[in-house]
C-alpha cells in the first residue's frame, strides 16, 4: 500500500512543460537546443515532462510568442526577440541595431556585459506585462549581409531590396537608401532565388543551414547586431516550483546560455569560412565573395544609429514604457563607454 502511494505521488508530482523552440532552419542552434531540453529533467533532477516542438511546426507566427505566453497558451519559449519587439520594444534594448555608439566596435565580450547589465530591467518588464520570467539570453552570432548582387560598402545599398524580419529593422535599411522587405526567415532562400530581394541579414551559421549562400554572391561582413534571443517561462508554471527547483532550473539555463556565448565567435569564424570557400569542417561549403567593411562603413553605421535607429526605437519604447530610453542610457551607455575608453 505504501509503495502504491509512493508511485501515485511521483506521478502527481510530475511537471508537464510545453516548450516552443527555434525553427529547424536555425541549424546547429535548433539541434543544440533540442538536446538541452530533452536532457533538462536529468540535468536538473526535476520531475519535468518536456514536450519540445520547433516553432515552425506549430502553425502560428513567431511574432506572437509573448502574447500567447501571457494568455497561458505556452509554458516555456525560446523567445525570438526581434520578431516580438513590436509588442515589447524593450527586447531590442539588449541588442540595438548598429549600437557602435562611441566609436568602438561592439564585440562579443561587450555584448555579454550589456546583456548582464540589462537583464534585470528586461526581466521586470516581461514579468509586469506578459507574466513571464526571463531565464537567460544567448546570441545567434554577428548578423551580416548575404547579397546576390555586388556590395562593397554601405553606399552600395542604395536602391537595393533588403529582407528584414519585421519593421523594427526598417530605420537602418531606409537610412542607407534601401527598401526593407519584410519576409519570414524560411522564405529568404526562395526570395533570393526568385530575385525578390537583393540581400538578407543573418548569422553565418543560420544562413548556411538555410541555404542562403546558394543564391547569393557576396558576404558583406558588417555586423549590425549579435542576434540575441532568450528563454522565458510562464510565471504560472514558474510559481509552481519550490525555491530549490527554481534554483536548479536557473543554474541549468545559465550553464547552457553561457556555453553558447563561449562558442559563438568560433561558430562565426567556422561558418564564415564555409560560406566563402575556405576549409569547412561543418556545414555546406560555398564560394561567396568575402567583403570586409571599411572604417567609413562603421562611421556610417554609428551615424545611422544616432540619427535613425535609436530615436525611432526610443519613441516606440517610451510610448509603451515611459522612461524606457532613459533606463537604457543609464544601464547600457556606461558599458559601451568603457569599451570605447571614454571617460565618464
C-alpha positions as CSV (number, residue, x, y, z in Angstrom):
1,X,0.0,0.0,0.0
2,X,2.8,2.4,0.9
3,X,4.6,1.5,-2.4
4,X,1.4,2.2,-4.4
5,X,1.0,5.6,-2.6
6,X,4.6,6.5,-3.4
7,X,4.2,5.7,-7.1
8,X,0.9,7.7,-7.2
9,X,2.6,10.7,-5.5
10,X,5.5,10.6,-8.1
11,X,3.0,10.6,-11.0
12,X,1.1,13.5,-9.4
13,X,4.4,15.4,-8.8
14,X,5.4,15.4,-12.5
15,X,5.5,18.8,-14.2
16,X,4.5,18.8,-17.8
17,X,6.2,21.6,-19.8
18,X,5.3,22.6,-23.4
19,X,8.4,24.0,-24.9
20,X,8.5,26.0,-28.2
21,X,12.0,26.0,-29.7
22,X,13.8,27.6,-32.6
23,X,12.9,26.7,-36.1
24,X,14.5,23.8,-37.9
25,X,16.2,26.2,-40.3
26,X,18.4,27.6,-37.5
27,X,20.5,24.5,-37.9
28,X,23.0,23.9,-35.1
29,X,21.1,26.2,-32.8
30,X,18.0,24.1,-33.1
31,X,19.9,20.8,-32.7
32,X,21.8,22.0,-29.6
33,X,18.6,23.5,-28.1
34,X,16.6,20.3,-28.6
35,X,19.3,18.3,-26.9
36,X,19.4,20.7,-24.0
37,X,15.6,20.4,-23.4
38,X,15.5,16.7,-23.9
39,X,18.1,16.3,-21.2
40,X,16.8,19.0,-18.9
41,X,15.0,16.7,-16.4
42,X,18.1,14.6,-16.0
43,X,20.3,17.7,-15.7
44,X,18.2,19.3,-13.0
45,X,16.8,16.3,-11.3
46,X,13.4,17.8,-11.5
47,X,10.3,15.8,-12.5
48,X,9.9,17.6,-15.8
49,X,8.0,16.1,-18.7
50,X,9.3,18.1,-21.6
51,X,7.5,18.3,-24.9
52,X,9.8,20.2,-27.3
53,X,8.4,21.5,-30.6
54,X,10.2,23.8,-33.1
55,X,8.2,27.0,-33.7
56,X,7.9,26.3,-37.5
57,X,5.8,23.2,-36.9
58,X,3.2,24.8,-34.7
59,X,1.1,26.7,-37.3
60,X,1.4,30.2,-35.7
61,X,3.8,33.0,-36.3
62,X,6.8,33.5,-34.0
63,X,5.8,37.2,-33.8
64,X,3.0,36.3,-31.3
65,X,5.1,34.3,-28.7
66,X,4.8,36.9,-25.9
67,X,1.0,37.3,-26.4
68,X,0.5,33.5,-26.3
69,X,2.6,33.2,-23.2
70,X,0.5,35.9,-21.5
71,X,-2.7,34.1,-22.4
72,X,-1.3,30.9,-20.9
73,X,-1.2,29.0,-24.2
74,X,2.6,28.3,-23.9
75,X,4.8,27.3,-20.9
76,X,8.4,27.9,-22.0
77,X,9.6,29.5,-25.1
78,X,12.8,30.1,-27.0
79,X,11.8,33.7,-27.5
80,X,12.7,35.4,-30.8
81,X,13.4,38.9,-29.6
82,X,13.5,40.7,-32.9
83,X,10.2,39.1,-34.1
84,X,8.4,40.0,-30.8
85,X,9.8,43.5,-30.4
86,X,6.6,45.0,-31.9
87,X,4.7,44.0,-28.7
88,X,7.7,44.7,-26.4
89,X,10.3,47.1,-27.8
90,X,12.4,46.8,-24.7
91,X,13.6,43.4,-26.0
92,X,15.7,45.3,-28.5
93,X,17.5,47.2,-25.8
94,X,19.9,44.4,-25.2
95,X,20.9,44.3,-28.9
96,X,20.1,47.6,-30.7
97,X,21.0,47.8,-34.3
98,X,24.3,49.5,-35.0
99,X,24.9,50.3,-31.3
100,X,28.6,51.1,-32.1
101,X,27.8,54.3,-30.2
102,X,31.2,55.6,-29.0
103,X,33.4,54.5,-31.8
104,X,34.5,51.1,-30.6
105,X,33.1,48.1,-32.4
106,X,30.8,46.2,-30.1
107,X,32.4,42.8,-29.7
108,X,31.0,39.6,-28.1
109,X,32.6,40.4,-24.7
110,X,30.9,43.8,-24.7
111,X,27.6,42.4,-25.8
112,X,27.7,39.9,-23.0
113,X,28.3,42.7,-20.5
114,X,25.4,44.7,-22.0
115,X,23.2,41.6,-21.6
116,X,24.1,41.1,-18.0
117,X,23.5,44.7,-17.2
118,X,20.2,45.0,-19.0
119,X,18.8,41.6,-18.0
120,X,17.2,42.6,-14.6
121,X,15.3,45.5,-16.1
122,X,14.1,43.5,-19.1
123,X,13.0,40.6,-16.7
124,X,10.9,43.1,-14.6
125,X,9.3,44.4,-17.8
126,X,8.4,41.0,-19.1
127,X,7.0,39.9,-15.8
128,X,4.9,43.0,-15.5
129,X,3.5,43.0,-19.0
130,X,3.5,39.4,-20.1
131,X,3.5,37.2,-16.9
132,X,6.8,35.6,-17.9
133,X,10.2,35.3,-16.3
134,X,13.4,35.7,-18.3
135,X,15.7,32.6,-17.8
136,X,18.6,33.6,-20.0
137,X,19.7,35.3,-23.2
138,X,22.0,34.0,-25.9
139,X,23.3,35.1,-29.3
140,X,22.9,33.6,-32.8
141,X,26.2,35.4,-33.8
142,X,27.1,38.6,-35.7
143,X,24.4,39.5,-38.1
144,X,25.9,40.1,-41.5
145,X,24.6,40.6,-45.1
146,X,24.2,37.9,-47.8
147,X,23.7,39.5,-51.2
148,X,23.0,38.2,-54.7
149,X,24.4,41.5,-56.1
150,X,27.9,43.1,-55.7
151,X,28.1,45.0,-52.4
152,X,31.4,46.6,-51.4
153,X,30.2,49.1,-48.8
154,X,27.1,50.6,-47.2
155,X,26.9,53.1,-50.0
156,X,26.1,50.3,-52.4
157,X,22.8,49.6,-50.5
158,X,21.1,52.5,-52.2
159,X,18.2,51.2,-54.3
160,X,18.5,47.6,-53.1
161,X,15.7,45.5,-51.6
162,X,16.9,44.0,-48.3
163,X,15.0,41.4,-46.4
164,X,14.1,42.2,-42.8
165,X,12.3,40.1,-40.2
166,X,9.9,42.9,-39.3
167,X,9.6,46.7,-39.3
168,X,12.0,47.3,-36.4
169,X,14.9,46.8,-38.8
170,X,13.4,49.3,-41.3
171,X,15.0,52.6,-40.0
172,X,18.5,51.2,-40.6
173,X,17.8,49.9,-44.0
174,X,16.0,53.1,-45.1
175,X,18.8,55.3,-43.8
176,X,21.1,53.8,-46.5
177,X,18.6,54.3,-49.3
178,X,17.5,50.7,-49.5
179,X,14.0,49.3,-49.3
180,X,13.2,46.9,-46.4
181,X,11.2,43.8,-47.4
182,X,9.5,42.0,-44.6
183,X,9.9,38.3,-45.2
184,X,9.9,35.2,-42.9
185,X,13.3,33.6,-42.4
186,X,12.2,30.3,-44.0
187,X,11.2,32.2,-47.2
188,X,14.5,34.0,-47.7
189,X,16.2,31.4,-49.8
190,X,13.3,31.5,-52.2
191,X,13.3,35.3,-52.2
192,X,17.0,35.3,-53.2
193,X,16.4,32.6,-55.8
194,X,13.5,34.4,-57.4
195,X,15.3,37.8,-57.2
196,X,12.5,39.2,-55.0
197,X,15.2,40.6,-52.7
198,X,18.8,41.6,-53.2
199,X,20.2,41.0,-49.7
200,X,19.2,39.5,-46.3
201,X,20.7,39.6,-42.8
202,X,21.5,36.7,-40.6
203,X,24.3,34.9,-38.8
204,X,26.9,33.0,-40.8
205,X,25.7,29.6,-39.3
206,X,22.0,30.2,-39.7
207,X,22.3,31.4,-43.3
208,X,24.5,28.4,-44.1
209,X,22.0,26.0,-42.6
210,X,19.1,27.7,-44.5
211,X,21.0,27.6,-47.8
212,X,21.1,31.3,-48.4
213,X,24.6,31.3,-50.0
214,X,23.3,29.0,-52.7
215,X,21.6,32.0,-54.3
216,X,24.0,34.7,-53.1
217,X,27.3,36.0,-54.5
218,X,28.6,38.3,-51.8
219,X,29.1,38.2,-48.0
220,X,29.3,41.7,-46.6
221,X,30.7,41.2,-43.1
222,X,29.4,44.4,-41.5
223,X,27.8,43.3,-38.2
224,X,24.6,45.1,-37.3
225,X,23.9,43.3,-34.1
226,X,24.5,40.0,-32.4
227,X,21.1,38.4,-32.9
228,X,20.3,37.9,-29.2
229,X,17.3,35.8,-28.2
230,X,16.3,34.4,-24.9
231,X,14.3,31.8,-22.9
232,X,11.2,32.8,-20.9
233,X,8.9,30.8,-18.7
234,X,5.2,31.4,-17.9
235,X,5.0,32.7,-14.3
236,X,2.1,30.4,-13.5
237,X,4.4,27.4,-14.1
238,X,7.4,29.1,-12.5
239,X,5.5,29.8,-9.3
240,X,4.6,26.1,-9.0
241,X,8.2,25.3,-8.4
242,X,9.9,25.3,-5.0
243,X,12.8,27.7,-4.3
244,X,15.1,24.7,-4.6
245,X,13.6,23.7,-8.0
246,X,13.8,27.3,-9.3
247,X,17.5,27.5,-8.3
248,X,18.3,24.3,-10.2
249,X,16.4,25.4,-13.3
250,X,18.1,28.8,-13.3
251,X,21.5,27.1,-12.9
252,X,20.9,24.8,-15.8
253,X,19.8,27.6,-18.1
254,X,22.8,29.8,-17.1
255,X,25.2,27.0,-17.9
256,X,23.6,26.4,-21.2
257,X,23.4,30.0,-22.4
258,X,27.0,30.7,-21.2
259,X,28.2,27.8,-23.3
260,X,26.5,29.4,-26.3
261,X,28.3,32.7,-25.6
262,X,31.6,30.9,-25.3
263,X,31.2,29.2,-28.7
264,X,29.6,32.0,-30.7
265,X,32.9,33.5,-32.0
266,X,34.2,30.1,-33.1
267,X,30.9,29.3,-34.9
268,X,31.0,32.7,-36.7
269,X,34.6,32.1,-37.9
270,X,33.9,28.5,-38.8
271,X,30.7,29.1,-40.9
272,X,32.1,32.3,-42.4
273,X,34.9,30.1,-43.8
274,X,32.3,27.6,-45.1
275,X,30.4,30.4,-46.8
276,X,33.5,31.8,-48.5
277,X,35.2,28.8,-49.9
278,X,37.7,28.2,-47.1
279,X,38.2,24.9,-45.3
280,X,34.9,23.9,-43.9
281,X,34.6,21.3,-41.1
282,X,30.8,21.5,-40.7
283,X,28.0,22.9,-42.8
284,X,27.9,23.3,-46.5
285,X,30.8,24.8,-48.5
286,X,30.0,27.8,-50.8
287,X,32.2,30.4,-52.6
288,X,30.8,33.8,-51.7
289,X,33.0,36.8,-52.3
290,X,34.2,37.9,-48.9
291,X,33.8,41.7,-48.3
292,X,35.2,43.3,-45.2
293,X,33.7,46.6,-44.2
294,X,35.9,49.7,-44.1
295,X,36.2,52.4,-41.4
296,X,33.7,54.6,-43.4
297,X,31.1,51.8,-43.1
298,X,31.5,51.8,-39.3
299,X,31.2,55.6,-39.2
300,X,28.0,55.4,-41.3
301,X,26.6,52.7,-39.0
302,X,27.2,54.9,-35.9
303,X,25.7,57.8,-37.7
304,X,22.6,55.7,-38.6
305,X,22.2,54.6,-35.0
306,X,22.3,58.1,-33.6
307,X,20.1,59.7,-36.3
308,X,17.6,57.0,-37.1
309,X,17.7,53.7,-35.2
310,X,17.9,55.0,-31.6
311,X,15.3,57.8,-32.0
312,X,12.8,55.5,-33.6
313,X,13.3,52.8,-31.0
314,X,13.2,55.3,-28.1
315,X,10.0,56.8,-29.3
316,X,8.3,53.4,-29.7
317,X,9.6,52.1,-26.4
318,X,8.8,55.2,-24.4
319,X,5.2,55.2,-25.7
320,X,4.6,51.7,-24.1
321,X,7.1,52.1,-21.3
322,X,7.7,55.7,-20.1
323,X,11.3,56.1,-19.2
324,X,12.4,53.1,-21.4
325,X,15.1,55.0,-23.3
326,X,16.4,56.8,-20.2
327,X,16.7,53.5,-18.4
328,X,18.7,52.1,-21.4
329,X,21.1,55.1,-21.3
330,X,21.5,54.7,-17.6
331,X,22.3,51.0,-17.8
332,X,23.9,50.4,-21.2
333,X,25.8,53.6,-22.1
334,X,28.4,53.2,-19.3
335,X,29.2,49.7,-20.6
336,X,29.7,51.0,-24.1
337,X,31.7,53.9,-22.9
338,X,34.1,51.6,-21.0
339,X,34.5,49.6,-24.2
340,X,35.4,52.7,-26.2
341,X,37.7,54.1,-23.5
342,X,35.5,57.1,-23.0
343,X,36.0,58.8,-19.6
344,X,32.7,59.1,-17.7
